[in-house]
Amino acid sequence: MTLPEGVRERRVRTGGIELCVAELGEPGRPTVVLVHGYPDSKEVWSEVASRLVDRHGFHVVLYDVRGHGRSGVPRPLRGGFTLEKLTDDFLAVVDAVSPDRPVHLVGHDWGSVQSWEFVTVERTRGRIASFTSMSGPSLDHFGHWINKRLTRPTPRRVGQLLGQGAKSWYVYLLHTPVLPELAWRGPLGKRWPGILRRIEKVPAGDYPTPSLASDAANGAWLYRDNVRPRLRRPRADAHAHAPVQLITPSGDRFLSERLYDELAHWVPRLTRRTIPAGHWIPRTRPDRLASWIDDFVTSVERDQERERERTREGGGEVAGEAWSDGVGGPARKAATGRYAERFGGQLVLVTGAGSGIGRATAFAFAEAGARVIAVDRDAESASRTAELSLLAGAPEAWAEAVDVSDEQAMETLAAKVHAEHGVVDVLVNNAGIGLSGSFFDTTPEDWRRVLDVNLWGVIHGCRLFGRQMAERGQGGHIVNTASAAAYQPSKALPAYSTSKAAVLMLSECLRAELADQDIGVTAICPGLVNTNITATASFVGVDAQEERRRQKRSTRVYGLRNYPPEKVADAVLRAVALDRAMVPVTPEARVSYALARFLPRALRALARVGPPL
Ligand SMILES: NC(=O)c1ccc[n+]([C@@H]2O[C@H](COP(=O)([O-])OP(=O)(O)OC[C@H]3O[C@@H](n4cnc5c(N)ncnc54)[C@H](O)[C@@H]3O)[C@@H](O)[C@H]2O)c1
């Protein structure tokens, strides 16, 4: 394993030793500093570094942590690896490679543990633009996490403590004197490449570096100098002063995902991502990591540019339709929703978000800490949803006024979202209109209107945003709001029901097509939900006065039924989390679904009566 061609190396002096620092790419570009873990050297980043330079055009800096690779070894070892000294090293590297511009920090394993120190101590404020953390928690946050579970135990918390305790067996071993050194210089050192290949699926190659045995022996002092003192006395003020992206491998055998449950408390702007992989993701998932780092760094750079513009203009409102709170606005709520772990930091786009089910869905994702794009043809209500999403816990929210049936407008929206915010993780094609009336009263124009919004709107969304998801290659989820009308025929709703049946079938077909690409597709089929749809639905074949009377009547019936859109929103998040194909929501929708499957004749009889809408 070697660094890519074109690497420039230099030595940086710090605290009586020299660090070996490598640079790639144009120094004028945003600088990404990659910090390696234990027992690695900077070469663990070789695959990620080359992608960050070649594909994404960054200036990339890597260094061997003291005692590792070709950096100097502090003497004596004991006390030579404290977090204070590691912070001195980081600042010396940053002074050398990017003296005038804050850097984007990325850490894996112990590289992440020490980077948490860098991003939470005062003396680095202004030097770090963002931090991407992988498989390495802050020791202070970890200390508080343990204390909370010891002082306020519940069966769940005790289970979490025991779970992480079992995963930390190697930390106890590394605290024993001499033994780890002997093991690494002897059998463990020899077997390590094979172990990584077998258990972690790290590709074969010239990994690890020839200095593995001494890196691992010296690096044991990272643990001995820091773990016990910090876990015993965690700092109370360990808040991050830069936005953080947390990448959690779901198959990490050394760290429990639960460790990060309370992270939003420490990080004002947190983006969470989960990856189905083991611990050594810099080696096993370089493509995905490089593009996530790119997405995050680019969005932070853009926000900072906006902030600078705002300051230049004298601190006015954010231009256009964007609603962004910067870091930690006073009225903001931290994401606490039930699904915060699953959706925190994800980019979610909801159409028809100005009212009813769409607005409730935007809020539910906001409560889970997702970044929300609220799309509606009504600009004002979309903006209101974005504004309220920020208050509900979304780290960022934007509004876009777009008619989903307008192909061109949707193409422009997809390009804009991609350029400004990246690829959408969850797409909710929800915009829809109601239309009631017999088949012969429904004109071709009525058909076009309802199909254009209810079906074509969904097709445009799936085609444009779904393609971006597929091309990114990191999975995602599409939710299409169909209806119980999709499987429940009715003499009163031929056009509406046809549009929804098409959405249901489209969802099923697309689900089959995208399954191999980790993109889930869900059709949500609500029954009667108390929203504005009844007041805005068209009733064809009657005069305007009768139409208004029917709108009022169905609004009354739906009001009496009183099923809240928030419950549908909850079903949406649950369906995405569990990757459900089709979800009937409301008891009547579930009953008619059962009838459609087992007693279709009964459903046909009901079709002759027709629903209230
Ligand atoms: N309310 C129900 O009982 C019910 C039942 C089953 C399915 N649905 C479906 O749920 C979805 C949401 O409906 P709701 O009940 O929340 O209705 P709603 O009227 O409260 O909200 C719909 C939103 O979509 C927006 N919209 C309409 N046409 C649009 C377009 N062309 N482009 C962009 N935005 C557009 C509207 O401005 C509105 O803000 C619809 O697809 C509807 O068919 C509703």
The ligand as an SDF file (V2000), in Angstrom:
LIG
                    3D

 44 48  0  0  0  0  0  0  0  0999 V2000
  -55.9260   13.0950    2.7600 N   0  0  0  0  0  0  0  0  0  0  0  0
  -56.2610   11.8790    2.4360 C   0  0  0  0  0  0  0  0  0  0  0  0
  -57.2540   11.3430    2.9200 O   0  0  0  0  0  0  0  0  0  0  0  0
  -55.3980   11.0930    1.4940 C   0  0  0  0  0  0  0  0  0  0  0  0
  -55.6400    9.7270    1.3750 C   0  0  0  0  0  0  0  0  0  0  0  0
  -54.8460    8.9860    0.5220 C   0  0  0  0  0  0  0  0  0  0  0  0
  -53.8580    9.5910   -0.1900 C   0  0  0  0  0  0  0  0  0  0  0  0
  -53.6470   10.9240   -0.0750 N   0  0  0  0  0  0  0  0  0  0  0  0
  -52.5750   11.4960   -0.8690 C   0  0  0  0  0  0  0  0  0  0  0  0
  -51.6710   12.1450   -0.0240 O   0  0  0  0  0  0  0  0  0  0  0  0
  -50.9730   13.1530   -0.7350 C   0  0  0  0  0  0  0  0  0  0  0  0
  -50.9860   14.4360    0.0830 C   0  0  0  0  0  0  0  0  0  0  0  0
  -52.3210   14.8660    0.2080 O   0  0  0  0  0  0  0  0  0  0  0  0
  -52.8760   15.6520    1.4630 P   0  0  0  0  0  0  0  0  0  0  0  0
  -54.0310   14.8930    1.9330 O   0  0  0  0  0  0  0  0  0  0  0  0
  -51.8050   15.9740    2.4110 O   0  0  0  0  0  0  0  0  0  0  0  0
  -53.4170   16.9470    0.7250 O   0  0  0  0  0  0  0  0  0  0  0  0
  -53.1650   18.5010    0.9380 P   0  0  0  0  0  0  0  0  0  0  0  0
  -54.0540   19.1610   -0.0610 O   0  0  0  0  0  0  0  0  0  0  0  0
  -53.2930   18.8810    2.3650 O   0  0  0  0  0  0  0  0  0  0  0  0
  -51.6500   18.6910    0.4990 O   0  0  0  0  0  0  0  0  0  0  0  0
  -51.2400   18.5310   -0.8250 C   0  0  0  0  0  0  0  0  0  0  0  0
  -50.1350   19.5200   -1.1010 C   0  0  0  0  0  0  0  0  0  0  0  0
  -49.6490   19.2580   -2.4150 O   0  0  0  0  0  0  0  0  0  0  0  0
  -49.4750   20.4780   -3.0930 C   0  0  0  0  0  0  0  0  0  0  0  0
  -49.6140   20.2660   -4.5260 N   0  0  0  0  0  0  0  0  0  0  0  0
  -50.7220   19.9430   -5.2100 C   0  0  0  0  0  0  0  0  0  0  0  0
  -50.4370   19.8580   -6.5180 N   0  0  0  0  0  0  0  0  0  0  0  0
  -49.1280   20.1270   -6.6560 C   0  0  0  0  0  0  0  0  0  0  0  0
  -48.2560   20.1960   -7.7610 C   0  0  0  0  0  0  0  0  0  0  0  0
  -48.6970   20.0060   -9.0050 N   0  0  0  0  0  0  0  0  0  0  0  0
  -46.9570   20.4630   -7.5400 N   0  0  0  0  0  0  0  0  0  0  0  0
  -46.5090   20.6860   -6.2930 C   0  0  0  0  0  0  0  0  0  0  0  0
  -47.2930   20.6610   -5.2140 N   0  0  0  0  0  0  0  0  0  0  0  0
  -48.5910   20.3750   -5.3870 C   0  0  0  0  0  0  0  0  0  0  0  0
  -50.5600   21.3830   -2.5600 C   0  0  0  0  0  0  0  0  0  0  0  0
  -50.2530   22.7620   -2.7510 O   0  0  0  0  0  0  0  0  0  0  0  0
  -50.5910   20.9650   -1.0930 C   0  0  0  0  0  0  0  0  0  0  0  0
  -49.7130   21.7720   -0.3300 O   0  0  0  0  0  0  0  0  0  0  0  0
  -51.6880   13.2640   -2.0790 C   0  0  0  0  0  0  0  0  0  0  0  0
  -50.9230   12.5660   -3.0470 O   0  0  0  0  0  0  0  0  0  0  0  0
  -52.9930   12.5680   -1.8450 C   0  0  0  0  0  0  0  0  0  0  0  0
  -53.5290   12.0340   -3.0180 O   0  0  0  0  0  0  0  0  0  0  0  0
  -54.3850   11.6910    0.7590 C   0  0  0  0  0  0  0  0  0  0  0  0
  1  2  1  0
  2  3  2  0
  2  4  1  0
  4  5  1  0
  4 44  2  0
  5  6  2  0
  6  7  1  0
  7  8  2  0
  8  9  1  0
  8 44  1  0
  9 10  1  0
  9 42  1  0
 10 11  1  0
 11 12  1  0
 11 40  1  0
 12 13  1  0
 13 14  1  0
 14 15  2  0
 14 16  1  0
 14 17  1  0
 17 18  1  0
 18 19  2  0
 18 20  1  0
 18 21  1  0
 21 22  1  0
 22 23  1  0
 23 24  1  0
 23 38  1  0
 24 25  1  0
 25 26  1  0
 25 36  1  0
 26 27  1  0
 26 35  1  0
 27 28  2  0
 28 29  1  0
 29 30  1  0
 29 35  2  0
 30 31  1  0
 30 32  2  0
 32 33  1  0
 33 34  2  0
 34 35  1  0
 36 37  1  0
 36 38  1  0
 38 39  1  0
 40 41  1  0
 40 42  1  0
 42 43  1  0
M  CHG  2   8   1  16  -1
M  END
$$$$
